[in-house]
């Protein structure tokens, strides 16, 4: 948050944490960010994984353009391109892996490549740095829920 505030002081900063951690996180961050809990759970996602998908609620923030940046990412300089999003598009940082399946380890990689050949061999993106126009994606949480495979 400190690096975001340093290089983009004009941008409102929000931090999404589990509901039980809002007060302690706000005390630690002070004026660096407004801390909030996700507005609801994502259907089909186990409780222990909810915070990992909370970024889909970025479309509920009061801004023309929103950027989600993982807590382990730092700004080393201004990043104006992050906030220059074309209508209907999403800005994302290319993943360093040459193909998506390289992010899956061991024997799971073979299973992943067989099950998802249309995705496994493509270049991916780093979901820890993304930006979009909320007005273009108002139903992002619901779209995400629809994409979650249903157990047989």
Secondary structure by P-SEA (a helix, b strand, c coil): ccccccccccbbbbbbcccccaaaaaaaacccccccccccccccccccccccccccccccccccbbbbbcccccccccccccccccccbbbbccccccccccccccaaaaaaaaacccccccccccccbbbbccccccaaaaaaaaaccccc
